[in-house]
Amino acid sequence: MLPVVPLATGSVEVGGADVPIRSLSRSEVVGLTKYGDDTTSAEVFMVAKSCGLSEDEARAWLDATDAATAGELLKAIARISGIASGEA
């Protein structure tokens, strides 16, 4: 039997606040492909899963947040999930 390895967790500073995040699971990363070119929906999915929000809450936050701030959170989620590295 394969061992179950817990998802990585961490935090990122967003707007001066420390925000806890978790990595996306393998199935969640694979699930991103269903969004195709719909980047907005993929970002909502990533923020919701990683930050423990509903998709409505994640969408509302993304809609109310500037691109640079949202980008920092999304980059941190991608790094902790193993789908991006470094300063990407």
PDB file of N, CA, C and O in Angstrom, chain B, residues numbered from 101:
ATOM      1  N   MET B 101       0.847  -1.184   0.000  1.00  0.00           N
ATOM      2  CA  MET B 101       0.000   0.000   0.000  1.00  0.00           C
ATOM      3  C   MET B 101       0.885   1.236   0.000  1.00  0.00           C
ATOM      4  O   MET B 101       1.912   1.279   0.677  1.00  0.00           O
ATOM      5  N   LEU B 102       0.480   2.229  -0.758  1.00  0.00           N
ATOM      6  CA  LEU B 102       1.228   3.483  -0.802  1.00  0.00           C
ATOM      7  C   LEU B 102       0.926   4.318   0.437  1.00  0.00           C
ATOM      8  O   LEU B 102      -0.209   4.344   0.914  1.00  0.00           O
ATOM      9  N   PRO B 103       1.943   4.998   0.954  1.00  0.00           N
ATOM     10  CA  PRO B 103       1.685   5.881   2.099  1.00  0.00           C
ATOM     11  C   PRO B 103       0.956   7.139   1.649  1.00  0.00           C
ATOM     12  O   PRO B 103       1.195   7.645   0.553  1.00  0.00           O
ATOM     13  N   VAL B 104       0.082   7.632   2.487  1.00  0.00           N
ATOM     14  CA  VAL B 104      -0.606   8.894   2.220  1.00  0.00           C
ATOM     15  C   VAL B 104       0.268  10.010   2.787  1.00  0.00           C
ATOM     16  O   VAL B 104       0.550  10.045   3.984  1.00  0.00           O
ATOM     17  N   VAL B 105       0.685  10.907   1.922  1.00  0.00           N
ATOM     18  CA  VAL B 105       1.523  12.027   2.327  1.00  0.00           C
ATOM     19  C   VAL B 105       0.631  13.265   2.411  1.00  0.00           C
ATOM     20  O   VAL B 105      -0.027  13.621   1.433  1.00  0.00           O
ATOM     21  N   PRO B 106       0.605  13.914   3.557  1.00  0.00           N
ATOM     22  CA  PRO B 106      -0.260  15.090   3.702  1.00  0.00           C
ATOM     23  C   PRO B 106       0.095  16.185   2.695  1.00  0.00           C
ATOM     24  O   PRO B 106       1.247  16.302   2.277  1.00  0.00           O
ATOM     25  N   LEU B 107      -0.888  16.975   2.313  1.00  0.00           N
ATOM     26  CA  LEU B 107      -0.655  18.098   1.422  1.00  0.00           C
ATOM     27  C   LEU B 107       0.223  19.129   2.129  1.00  0.00           C
ATOM     28  O   LEU B 107       0.099  19.350   3.334  1.00  0.00           O
ATOM     29  N   ALA B 108       1.098  19.745   1.367  1.00  0.00           N
ATOM     30  CA  ALA B 108       1.966  20.780   1.926  1.00  0.00           C
ATOM     31  C   ALA B 108       1.133  21.980   2.345  1.00  0.00           C
ATOM     32  O   ALA B 108       0.133  22.311   1.708  1.00  0.00           O
ATOM     33  N   THR B 109       1.553  22.617   3.410  1.00  0.00           N
ATOM     34  CA  THR B 109       0.892  23.834   3.873  1.00  0.00           C
ATOM     35  C   THR B 109       1.940  24.929   4.052  1.00  0.00           C
ATOM     36  O   THR B 109       3.133  24.651   4.175  1.00  0.00           O
ATOM     37  N   GLY B 110       1.490  26.139   4.063  1.00  0.00           N
ATOM     38  CA  GLY B 110       2.375  27.272   4.257  1.00  0.00           C
ATOM     39  C   GLY B 110       1.547  28.519   4.425  1.00  0.00           C
ATOM     40  O   GLY B 110       0.357  28.460   4.732  1.00  0.00           O
ATOM     41  N   SER B 111       2.186  29.642   4.221  1.00  0.00           N
ATOM     42  CA  SER B 111       1.459  30.904   4.284  1.00  0.00           C
ATOM     43  C   SER B 111       2.140  31.889   3.344  1.00  0.00           C
ATOM     44  O   SER B 111       3.302  31.731   2.972  1.00  0.00           O
ATOM     45  N   VAL B 112       1.383  32.897   2.979  1.00  0.00           N
ATOM     46  CA  VAL B 112       1.876  33.951   2.108  1.00  0.00           C
ATOM     47  C   VAL B 112       1.315  35.273   2.610  1.00  0.00           C
ATOM     48  O   VAL B 112       0.179  35.336   3.078  1.00  0.00           O
ATOM     49  N   GLU B 113       2.123  36.335   2.508  1.00  0.00           N
ATOM     50  CA  GLU B 113       1.637  37.646   2.917  1.00  0.00           C
ATOM     51  C   GLU B 113       0.811  38.241   1.787  1.00  0.00           C
ATOM     52  O   GLU B 113       1.286  38.385   0.660  1.00  0.00           O
ATOM     53  N   VAL B 114      -0.420  38.581   2.102  1.00  0.00           N
ATOM     54  CA  VAL B 114      -1.336  39.173   1.127  1.00  0.00           C
ATOM     55  C   VAL B 114      -1.913  40.439   1.750  1.00  0.00           C
ATOM     56  O   VAL B 114      -2.637  40.378   2.744  1.00  0.00           O
ATOM     57  N   GLY B 115      -1.592  41.570   1.165  1.00  0.00           N
ATOM     58  CA  GLY B 115      -2.118  42.832   1.680  1.00  0.00           C
ATOM     59  C   GLY B 115      -1.757  43.090   3.123  1.00  0.00           C
ATOM     60  O   GLY B 115      -2.544  43.675   3.867  1.00  0.00           O
ATOM     61  N   GLY B 116      -0.581  42.663   3.525  1.00  0.00           N
ATOM     62  CA  GLY B 116      -0.122  42.871   4.893  1.00  0.00           C
ATOM     63  C   GLY B 116      -0.596  41.835   5.891  1.00  0.00           C
ATOM     64  O   GLY B 116      -0.256  41.918   7.071  1.00  0.00           O
ATOM     65  N   ALA B 117      -1.372  40.862   5.446  1.00  0.00           N
ATOM     66  CA  ALA B 117      -1.865  39.808   6.338  1.00  0.00           C
ATOM     67  C   ALA B 117      -1.247  38.472   5.945  1.00  0.00           C
ATOM     68  O   ALA B 117      -1.034  38.207   4.762  1.00  0.00           O
ATOM     69  N   ASP B 118      -0.962  37.640   6.924  1.00  0.00           N
ATOM     70  CA  ASP B 118      -0.424  36.313   6.703  1.00  0.00           C
ATOM     71  C   ASP B 118      -1.588  35.376   6.394  1.00  0.00           C
ATOM     72  O   ASP B 118      -2.448  35.160   7.248  1.00  0.00           O
ATOM     73  N   VAL B 119      -1.626  34.820   5.189  1.00  0.00           N
ATOM     74  CA  VAL B 119      -2.741  33.979   4.753  1.00  0.00           C
ATOM     75  C   VAL B 119      -2.274  32.523   4.653  1.00  0.00           C
ATOM     76  O   VAL B 119      -1.362  32.226   3.882  1.00  0.00           O
ATOM     77  N   PRO B 120      -2.883  31.615   5.417  1.00  0.00           N
ATOM     78  CA  PRO B 120      -2.507  30.207   5.303  1.00  0.00           C
ATOM     79  C   PRO B 120      -3.010  29.618   3.985  1.00  0.00           C
ATOM     80  O   PRO B 120      -4.122  29.903   3.541  1.00  0.00           O
ATOM     81  N   ILE B 121      -2.161  28.792   3.374  1.00  0.00           N
ATOM     82  CA  ILE B 121      -2.540  28.102   2.137  1.00  0.00           C
ATOM     83  C   ILE B 121      -2.128  26.640   2.229  1.00  0.00           C
ATOM     84  O   ILE B 121      -1.283  26.264   3.042  1.00  0.00           O
ATOM     85  N   ARG B 122      -2.738  25.832   1.387  1.00  0.00           N
ATOM     86  CA  ARG B 122      -2.318  24.444   1.265  1.00  0.00           C
ATOM     87  C   ARG B 122      -2.117  24.161  -0.214  1.00  0.00           C
ATOM     88  O   ARG B 122      -2.673  24.839  -1.079  1.00  0.00           O
ATOM     89  N   SER B 123      -1.312  23.147  -0.482  1.00  0.00           N
ATOM     90  CA  SER B 123      -1.101  22.787  -1.875  1.00  0.00           C
ATOM     91  C   SER B 123      -2.362  22.168  -2.448  1.00  0.00           C
ATOM     92  O   SER B 123      -3.197  21.625  -1.724  1.00  0.00           O
ATOM     93  N   LEU B 124      -2.479  22.261  -3.745  1.00  0.00           N
ATOM     94  CA  LEU B 124      -3.547  21.540  -4.424  1.00  0.00           C
ATOM     95  C   LEU B 124      -3.157  20.072  -4.477  1.00  0.00           C
ATOM     96  O   LEU B 124      -1.978  19.744  -4.602  1.00  0.00           O
ATOM     97  N   SER B 125      -4.136  19.196  -4.383  1.00  0.00           N
ATOM     98  CA  SER B 125      -3.861  17.767  -4.510  1.00  0.00           C
ATOM     99  C   SER B 125      -3.581  17.440  -5.975  1.00  0.00           C
ATOM    100  O   SER B 125      -3.846  18.256  -6.857  1.00  0.00           O
ATOM    101  N   ARG B 126      -3.056  16.267  -6.228  1.00  0.00           N
ATOM    102  CA  ARG B 126      -2.799  15.858  -7.606  1.00  0.00           C
ATOM    103  C   ARG B 126      -4.087  15.888  -8.426  1.00  0.00           C
ATOM    104  O   ARG B 126      -4.090  16.354  -9.565  1.00  0.00           O
ATOM    105  N   SER B 127      -5.174  15.394  -7.851  1.00  0.00           N
ATOM    106  CA  SER B 127      -6.439  15.373  -8.602  1.00  0.00           C
ATOM    107  C   SER B 127      -6.951  16.787  -8.859  1.00  0.00           C
ATOM    108  O   SER B 127      -7.574  17.031  -9.892  1.00  0.00           O
ATOM    109  N   GLU B 128      -6.705  17.723  -7.944  1.00  0.00           N
ATOM    110  CA  GLU B 128      -7.106  19.114  -8.161  1.00  0.00           C
ATOM    111  C   GLU B 128      -6.278  19.747  -9.277  1.00  0.00           C
ATOM    112  O   GLU B 128      -6.810  20.492 -10.101  1.00  0.00           O
ATOM    113  N   VAL B 129      -4.977  19.452  -9.307  1.00  0.00           N
ATOM    114  CA  VAL B 129      -4.123  19.979 -10.374  1.00  0.00           C
ATOM    115  C   VAL B 129      -4.582  19.439 -11.723  1.00  0.00           C
ATOM    116  O   VAL B 129      -4.696  20.191 -12.691  1.00  0.00           O
ATOM    117  N   VAL B 130      -4.844  18.137 -11.785  1.00  0.00           N
ATOM    118  CA  VAL B 130      -5.336  17.542 -13.025  1.00  0.00           C
ATOM    119  C   VAL B 130      -6.688  18.163 -13.398  1.00  0.00           C
ATOM    120  O   VAL B 130      -6.971  18.379 -14.576  1.00  0.00           O
ATOM    121  N   GLY B 131      -7.506  18.443 -12.405  1.00  0.00           N
ATOM    122  CA  GLY B 131      -8.820  19.048 -12.636  1.00  0.00           C
ATOM    123  C   GLY B 131      -8.754  20.441 -13.240  1.00  0.00           C
ATOM    124  O   GLY B 131      -9.732  20.903 -13.828  1.00  0.00           O
ATOM    125  N   LEU B 132      -7.619  21.119 -13.105  1.00  0.00           N
ATOM    126  CA  LEU B 132      -7.474  22.447 -13.707  1.00  0.00           C
ATOM    127  C   LEU B 132      -7.600  22.384 -15.232  1.00  0.00           C
ATOM    128  O   LEU B 132      -7.971  23.373 -15.864  1.00  0.00           O
ATOM    129  N   THR B 133      -7.298  21.240 -15.814  1.00  0.00           N
ATOM    130  CA  THR B 133      -7.353  21.126 -17.282  1.00  0.00           C
ATOM    131  C   THR B 133      -8.775  21.313 -17.808  1.00  0.00           C
ATOM    132  O   THR B 133      -8.961  21.696 -18.963  1.00  0.00           O
ATOM    133  N   LYS B 134      -9.776  21.047 -16.973  1.00  0.00           N
ATOM    134  CA  LYS B 134     -11.155  21.196 -17.447  1.00  0.00           C
ATOM    135  C   LYS B 134     -11.509  22.648 -17.765  1.00  0.00           C
ATOM    136  O   LYS B 134     -12.490  22.908 -18.463  1.00  0.00           O
ATOM    137  N   TYR B 135     -10.719  23.592 -17.259  1.00  0.00           N
ATOM    138  CA  TYR B 135     -11.003  25.000 -17.503  1.00  0.00           C
ATOM    139  C   TYR B 135     -10.442  25.491 -18.835  1.00  0.00           C
ATOM    140  O   TYR B 135     -10.803  26.573 -19.299  1.00  0.00           O
ATOM    141  N   GLY B 136      -9.566  24.706 -19.450  1.00  0.00           N
ATOM    142  CA  GLY B 136      -9.008  25.093 -20.739  1.00  0.00           C
ATOM    143  C   GLY B 136      -8.455  26.505 -20.706  1.00  0.00           C
ATOM    144  O   GLY B 136      -7.570  26.808 -19.906  1.00  0.00           O
ATOM    145  N   ASP B 137      -8.973  27.377 -21.573  1.00  0.00           N
ATOM    146  CA  ASP B 137      -8.517  28.766 -21.659  1.00  0.00           C
ATOM    147  C   ASP B 137      -9.248  29.697 -20.696  1.00  0.00           C
ATOM    148  O   ASP B 137      -9.013  30.906 -20.717  1.00  0.00           O
ATOM    149  N   ASP B 138     -10.126  29.162 -19.856  1.00  0.00           N
ATOM    150  CA  ASP B 138     -10.885  29.979 -18.908  1.00  0.00           C
ATOM    151  C   ASP B 138     -10.041  30.224 -17.655  1.00  0.00           C
ATOM    152  O   ASP B 138     -10.257  29.609 -16.611  1.00  0.00           O
ATOM    153  N   THR B 139      -9.082  31.129 -17.786  1.00  0.00           N
ATOM    154  CA  THR B 139      -8.146  31.423 -16.700  1.00  0.00           C
ATOM    155  C   THR B 139      -8.853  31.915 -15.448  1.00  0.00           C
ATOM    156  O   THR B 139      -8.464  31.558 -14.336  1.00  0.00           O
ATOM    157  N   THR B 140      -9.870  32.716 -15.612  1.00  0.00           N
ATOM    158  CA  THR B 140     -10.591  33.264 -14.457  1.00  0.00           C
ATOM    159  C   THR B 140     -11.174  32.149 -13.598  1.00  0.00           C
ATOM    160  O   THR B 140     -11.018  32.164 -12.377  1.00  0.00           O
ATOM    161  N   SER B 141     -11.840  31.187 -14.219  1.00  0.00           N
ATOM    162  CA  SER B 141     -12.431  30.079 -13.449  1.00  0.00           C
ATOM    163  C   SER B 141     -11.355  29.210 -12.818  1.00  0.00           C
ATOM    164  O   SER B 141     -11.533  28.720 -11.702  1.00  0.00           O
ATOM    165  N   ALA B 142     -10.238  29.011 -13.517  1.00  0.00           N
ATOM    166  CA  ALA B 142      -9.140  28.225 -12.954  1.00  0.00           C
ATOM    167  C   ALA B 142      -8.566  28.915 -11.715  1.00  0.00           C
ATOM    168  O   ALA B 142      -8.255  28.255 -10.724  1.00  0.00           O
ATOM    169  N   GLU B 143      -8.426  30.229 -11.772  1.00  0.00           N
ATOM    170  CA  GLU B 143      -7.916  30.975 -10.622  1.00  0.00           C
ATOM    171  C   GLU B 143      -8.884  30.918  -9.448  1.00  0.00           C
ATOM    172  O   GLU B 143      -8.456  30.769  -8.304  1.00  0.00           O
ATOM    173  N   VAL B 144     -10.169  31.033  -9.712  1.00  0.00           N
ATOM    174  CA  VAL B 144     -11.174  30.917  -8.654  1.00  0.00           C
ATOM    175  C   VAL B 144     -11.059  29.547  -7.991  1.00  0.00           C
ATOM    176  O   VAL B 144     -11.066  29.452  -6.763  1.00  0.00           O
ATOM    177  N   PHE B 145     -10.953  28.489  -8.789  1.00  0.00           N
ATOM    178  CA  PHE B 145     -10.813  27.125  -8.278  1.00  0.00           C
ATOM    179  C   PHE B 145      -9.566  27.007  -7.399  1.00  0.00           C
ATOM    180  O   PHE B 145      -9.630  26.453  -6.301  1.00  0.00           O
ATOM    181  N   MET B 146      -8.429  27.529  -7.880  1.00  0.00           N
ATOM    182  CA  MET B 146      -7.178  27.441  -7.122  1.00  0.00           C
ATOM    183  C   MET B 146      -7.272  28.143  -5.777  1.00  0.00           C
ATOM    184  O   MET B 146      -6.883  27.584  -4.752  1.00  0.00           O
ATOM    185  N   VAL B 147      -7.790  29.371  -5.777  1.00  0.00           N
ATOM    186  CA  VAL B 147      -7.888  30.128  -4.529  1.00  0.00           C
ATOM    187  C   VAL B 147      -8.873  29.459  -3.570  1.00  0.00           C
ATOM    188  O   VAL B 147      -8.606  29.367  -2.371  1.00  0.00           O
ATOM    189  N   ALA B 148      -9.989  29.001  -4.083  1.00  0.00           N
ATOM    190  CA  ALA B 148     -10.983  28.350  -3.228  1.00  0.00           C
ATOM    191  C   ALA B 148     -10.395  27.111  -2.560  1.00  0.00           C
ATOM    192  O   ALA B 148     -10.498  26.954  -1.343  1.00  0.00           O
ATOM    193  N   LYS B 149      -9.784  26.242  -3.340  1.00  0.00           N
ATOM    194  CA  LYS B 149      -9.250  24.985  -2.789  1.00  0.00           C
ATOM    195  C   LYS B 149      -8.097  25.242  -1.828  1.00  0.00           C
ATOM    196  O   LYS B 149      -8.045  24.659  -0.745  1.00  0.00           O
ATOM    197  N   SER B 150      -7.169  26.116  -2.227  1.00  0.00           N
ATOM    198  CA  SER B 150      -5.972  26.332  -1.434  1.00  0.00           C
ATOM    199  C   SER B 150      -6.236  27.108  -0.144  1.00  0.00           C
ATOM    200  O   SER B 150      -5.567  26.890   0.866  1.00  0.00           O
ATOM    201  N   CYS B 151      -7.213  28.012  -0.184  1.00  0.00           N
ATOM    202  CA  CYS B 151      -7.478  28.877   0.980  1.00  0.00           C
ATOM    203  C   CYS B 151      -8.691  28.433   1.794  1.00  0.00           C
ATOM    204  O   CYS B 151      -9.022  29.066   2.796  1.00  0.00           O
ATOM    205  N   GLY B 152      -9.357  27.354   1.379  1.00  0.00           N
ATOM    206  CA  GLY B 152     -10.507  26.855   2.132  1.00  0.00           C
ATOM    207  C   GLY B 152     -11.726  27.751   2.027  1.00  0.00           C
ATOM    208  O   GLY B 152     -12.474  27.909   2.993  1.00  0.00           O
ATOM    209  N   LEU B 153     -11.927  28.338   0.852  1.00  0.00           N
ATOM    210  CA  LEU B 153     -13.073  29.215   0.615  1.00  0.00           C
ATOM    211  C   LEU B 153     -14.060  28.541  -0.323  1.00  0.00           C
ATOM    212  O   LEU B 153     -13.723  27.571  -1.002  1.00  0.00           O
ATOM    213  N   SER B 154     -15.266  29.053  -0.355  1.00  0.00           N
ATOM    214  CA  SER B 154     -16.196  28.628  -1.398  1.00  0.00           C
ATOM    215  C   SER B 154     -15.754  29.305  -2.694  1.00  0.00           C
ATOM    216  O   SER B 154     -15.015  30.290  -2.662  1.00  0.00           O
ATOM    217  N   GLU B 155     -16.201  28.785  -3.823  1.00  0.00           N
ATOM    218  CA  GLU B 155     -15.853  29.422  -5.088  1.00  0.00           C
ATOM    219  C   GLU B 155     -16.452  30.830  -5.173  1.00  0.00           C
ATOM    220  O   GLU B 155     -15.842  31.716  -5.770  1.00  0.00           O
ATOM    221  N   ASP B 156     -17.622  31.048  -4.592  1.00  0.00           N
ATOM    222  CA  ASP B 156     -18.217  32.389  -4.571  1.00  0.00           C
ATOM    223  C   ASP B 156     -17.346  33.362  -3.774  1.00  0.00           C
ATOM    224  O   ASP B 156     -17.137  34.500  -4.195  1.00  0.00           O
ATOM    225  N   GLU B 157     -16.838  32.912  -2.620  1.00  0.00           N
ATOM    226  CA  GLU B 157     -15.962  33.756  -1.807  1.00  0.00           C
ATOM    227  C   GLU B 157     -14.658  34.063  -2.542  1.00  0.00           C
ATOM    228  O   GLU B 157     -14.183  35.198  -2.526  1.00  0.00           O
ATOM    229  N   ALA B 158     -14.085  33.046  -3.183  1.00  0.00           N
ATOM    230  CA  ALA B 158     -12.845  33.238  -3.929  1.00  0.00           C
ATOM    231  C   ALA B 158     -13.059  34.207  -5.093  1.00  0.00           C
ATOM    232  O   ALA B 158     -12.228  35.084  -5.329  1.00  0.00           O
ATOM    233  N   ARG B 159     -14.157  34.055  -5.813  1.00  0.00           N
ATOM    234  CA  ARG B 159     -14.468  34.940  -6.937  1.00  0.00           C
ATOM    235  C   ARG B 159     -14.643  36.384  -6.451  1.00  0.00           C
ATOM    236  O   ARG B 159     -14.138  37.315  -7.078  1.00  0.00           O
ATOM    237  N   ALA B 160     -15.349  36.568  -5.346  1.00  0.00           N
ATOM    238  CA  ALA B 160     -15.564  37.909  -4.801  1.00  0.00           C
ATOM    239  C   ALA B 160     -14.230  38.542  -4.408  1.00  0.00           C
ATOM    240  O   ALA B 160     -14.006  39.725  -4.662  1.00  0.00           O
ATOM    241  N   TRP B 161     -13.350  37.765  -3.793  1.00  0.00           N
ATOM    242  CA  TRP B 161     -12.033  38.298  -3.411  1.00  0.00           C
ATOM    243  C   TRP B 161     -11.232  38.679  -4.643  1.00  0.00           C
ATOM    244  O   TRP B 161     -10.658  39.766  -4.699  1.00  0.00           O
ATOM    245  N   LEU B 162     -11.187  37.793  -5.634  1.00  0.00           N
ATOM    246  CA  LEU B 162     -10.445  38.087  -6.858  1.00  0.00           C
ATOM    247  C   LEU B 162     -11.014  39.308  -7.575  1.00  0.00           C
ATOM    248  O   LEU B 162     -10.254  40.107  -8.122  1.00  0.00           O
ATOM    249  N   ASP B 163     -12.325  39.464  -7.581  1.00  0.00           N
ATOM    250  CA  ASP B 163     -12.962  40.612  -8.236  1.00  0.00           C
ATOM    251  C   ASP B 163     -12.647  41.929  -7.527  1.00  0.00           C
ATOM    252  O   ASP B 163     -12.642  42.987  -8.156  1.00  0.00           O
ATOM    253  N   ALA B 164     -12.386  41.868  -6.226  1.00  0.00           N
ATOM    254  CA  ALA B 164     -12.163  43.080  -5.440  1.00  0.00           C
ATOM    255  C   ALA B 164     -10.682  43.382  -5.209  1.00  0.00           C
ATOM    256  O   ALA B 164     -10.347  44.367  -4.550  1.00  0.00           O
ATOM    257  N   THR B 165      -9.792  42.541  -5.748  1.00  0.00           N
ATOM    258  CA  THR B 165      -8.361  42.648  -5.467  1.00  0.00           C
ATOM    259  C   THR B 165      -7.596  43.050  -6.715  1.00  0.00           C
ATOM    260  O   THR B 165      -7.944  42.638  -7.822  1.00  0.00           O
ATOM    261  N   ASP B 166      -6.552  43.856  -6.538  1.00  0.00           N
ATOM    262  CA  ASP B 166      -5.754  44.253  -7.700  1.00  0.00           C
ATOM    263  C   ASP B 166      -4.963  43.060  -8.239  1.00  0.00           C
ATOM    264  O   ASP B 166      -4.716  42.087  -7.526  1.00  0.00           O
ATOM    265  N   ALA B 167      -4.578  43.154  -9.493  1.00  0.00           N
ATOM    266  CA  ALA B 167      -3.923  42.043 -10.198  1.00  0.00           C
ATOM    267  C   ALA B 167      -2.610  41.625  -9.543  1.00  0.00           C
ATOM    268  O   ALA B 167      -2.315  40.432  -9.468  1.00  0.00           O
ATOM    269  N   ALA B 168      -1.821  42.579  -9.071  1.00  0.00           N
ATOM    270  CA  ALA B 168      -0.536  42.246  -8.462  1.00  0.00           C
ATOM    271  C   ALA B 168      -0.715  41.424  -7.181  1.00  0.00           C
ATOM    272  O   ALA B 168      -0.010  40.439  -6.964  1.00  0.00           O
ATOM    273  N   THR B 169      -1.649  41.831  -6.351  1.00  0.00           N
ATOM    274  CA  THR B 169      -1.900  41.115  -5.094  1.00  0.00           C
ATOM    275  C   THR B 169      -2.433  39.711  -5.371  1.00  0.00           C
ATOM    276  O   THR B 169      -1.960  38.736  -4.787  1.00  0.00           O
ATOM    277  N   ALA B 170      -3.414  39.614  -6.260  1.00  0.00           N
ATOM    278  CA  ALA B 170      -3.955  38.298  -6.608  1.00  0.00           C
ATOM    279  C   ALA B 170      -2.872  37.425  -7.220  1.00  0.00           C
ATOM    280  O   ALA B 170      -2.803  36.228  -6.944  1.00  0.00           O
ATOM    281  N   GLY B 171      -2.028  38.021  -8.049  1.00  0.00           N
ATOM    282  CA  GLY B 171      -0.942  37.269  -8.679  1.00  0.00           C
ATOM    283  C   GLY B 171       0.027  36.686  -7.673  1.00  0.00           C
ATOM    284  O   GLY B 171       0.500  35.563  -7.847  1.00  0.00           O
ATOM    285  N   GLU B 172       0.331  37.435  -6.618  1.00  0.00           N
ATOM    286  CA  GLU B 172       1.239  36.920  -5.587  1.00  0.00           C
ATOM    287  C   GLU B 172       0.649  35.690  -4.895  1.00  0.00           C
ATOM    288  O   GLU B 172       1.355  34.711  -4.651  1.00  0.00           O
ATOM    289  N   LEU B 173      -0.644  35.744  -4.583  1.00  0.00           N
ATOM    290  CA  LEU B 173      -1.291  34.590  -3.957  1.00  0.00           C
ATOM    291  C   LEU B 173      -1.289  33.400  -4.916  1.00  0.00           C
ATOM    292  O   LEU B 173      -0.963  32.281  -4.518  1.00  0.00           O
ATOM    293  N   LEU B 174      -1.650  33.636  -6.165  1.00  0.00           N
ATOM    294  CA  LEU B 174      -1.696  32.548  -7.142  1.00  0.00           C
ATOM    295  C   LEU B 174      -0.325  31.944  -7.380  1.00  0.00           C
ATOM    296  O   LEU B 174      -0.208  30.728  -7.530  1.00  0.00           O
ATOM    297  N   LYS B 175       0.722  32.772  -7.418  1.00  0.00           N
ATOM    298  CA  LYS B 175       2.088  32.251  -7.579  1.00  0.00           C
ATOM    299  C   LYS B 175       2.476  31.373  -6.391  1.00  0.00           C
ATOM    300  O   LYS B 175       3.090  30.320  -6.563  1.00  0.00           O
ATOM    301  N   ALA B 176       2.114  31.811  -5.191  1.00  0.00           N
ATOM    302  CA  ALA B 176       2.439  31.028  -3.994  1.00  0.00           C
ATOM    303  C   ALA B 176       1.710  29.682  -4.012  1.00  0.00           C
ATOM    304  O   ALA B 176       2.283  28.658  -3.642  1.00  0.00           O
ATOM    305  N   ILE B 177       0.455  29.687  -4.441  1.00  0.00           N
ATOM    306  CA  ILE B 177      -0.309  28.443  -4.535  1.00  0.00           C
ATOM    307  C   ILE B 177       0.339  27.518  -5.566  1.00  0.00           C
ATOM    308  O   ILE B 177       0.486  26.321  -5.320  1.00  0.00           O
ATOM    309  N   ALA B 178       0.722  28.064  -6.707  1.00  0.00           N
ATOM    310  CA  ALA B 178       1.355  27.257  -7.749  1.00  0.00           C
ATOM    311  C   ALA B 178       2.673  26.670  -7.261  1.00  0.00           C
ATOM    312  O   ALA B 178       2.965  25.504  -7.524  1.00  0.00           O
ATOM    313  N   ARG B 179       3.483  27.476  -6.544  1.00  0.00           N
ATOM    314  CA  ARG B 179       4.769  26.971  -6.037  1.00  0.00           C
ATOM    315  C   ARG B 179       4.568  25.856  -5.024  1.00  0.00           C
ATOM    316  O   ARG B 179       5.204  24.807  -5.129  1.00  0.00           O
ATOM    317  N   ILE B 180       3.691  26.064  -4.044  1.00  0.00           N
ATOM    318  CA  ILE B 180       3.498  25.054  -2.998  1.00  0.00           C
ATOM    319  C   ILE B 180       2.874  23.770  -3.562  1.00  0.00           C
ATOM    320  O   ILE B 180       3.024  22.686  -2.997  1.00  0.00           O
ATOM    321  N   SER B 181       2.171  23.925  -4.690  1.00  0.00           N
ATOM    322  CA  SER B 181       1.515  22.781  -5.337  1.00  0.00           C
ATOM    323  C   SER B 181       2.432  22.054  -6.307  1.00  0.00           C
ATOM    324  O   SER B 181       2.079  20.996  -6.827  1.00  0.00           O
ATOM    325  N   GLY B 182       3.610  22.620  -6.551  1.00  0.00           N
ATOM    326  CA  GLY B 182       4.564  21.973  -7.445  1.00  0.00           C
ATOM    327  C   GLY B 182       4.286  22.192  -8.912  1.00  0.00           C
ATOM    328  O   GLY B 182       4.800  21.455  -9.754  1.00  0.00           O
ATOM    329  N   ILE B 183       3.478  23.198  -9.242  1.00  0.00           N
ATOM    330  CA  ILE B 183       3.183  23.459 -10.657  1.00  0.00           C
ATOM    331  C   ILE B 183       3.889  24.715 -11.145  1.00  0.00           C
ATOM    332  O   ILE B 183       3.694  25.126 -12.289  1.00  0.00           O
ATOM    333  N   ALA B 184       4.706  25.332 -10.297  1.00  0.00           N
ATOM    334  CA  ALA B 184       5.556  26.454 -10.676  1.00  0.00           C
ATOM    335  C   ALA B 184       6.725  26.467  -9.709  1.00  0.00           C
ATOM    336  O   ALA B 184       6.650  25.901  -8.618  1.00  0.00           O
ATOM    337  N   SER B 185       7.793  27.111 -10.113  1.00  0.00           N
ATOM    338  CA  SER B 185       8.945  27.181  -9.214  1.00  0.00           C
ATOM    339  C   SER B 185       9.527  28.576  -9.236  1.00  0.00           C
ATOM    340  O   SER B 185       9.238  29.371 -10.130  1.00  0.00           O
ATOM    341  N   GLY B 186      10.343  28.864  -8.250  1.00  0.00           N
ATOM    342  CA  GLY B 186      11.065  30.122  -8.191  1.00  0.00           C
ATOM    343  C   GLY B 186      10.177  31.340  -8.240  1.00  0.00           C
ATOM    344  O   GLY B 186       9.125  31.401  -7.604  1.00  0.00           O
ATOM    345  N   GLU B 187      10.628  32.308  -9.012  1.00  0.00           N
ATOM    346  CA  GLU B 187       9.937  33.593  -9.098  1.00  0.00           C
ATOM    347  C   GLU B 187       8.936  33.661 -10.232  1.00  0.00           C
ATOM    348  O   GLU B 187       8.461  34.750 -10.554  1.00  0.00           O
ATOM    349  N   ALA B 188       8.599  32.555 -10.843  1.00  0.00           N
ATOM    350  CA  ALA B 188       7.733  32.442 -12.019  1.00  0.00           C
ATOM    351  C   ALA B 188       6.764  33.537 -12.252  1.00  0.00           C
ATOM    352  O   ALA B 188       6.010  33.498 -13.224  1.00  0.00           O
TER     353      ALA B 188
END
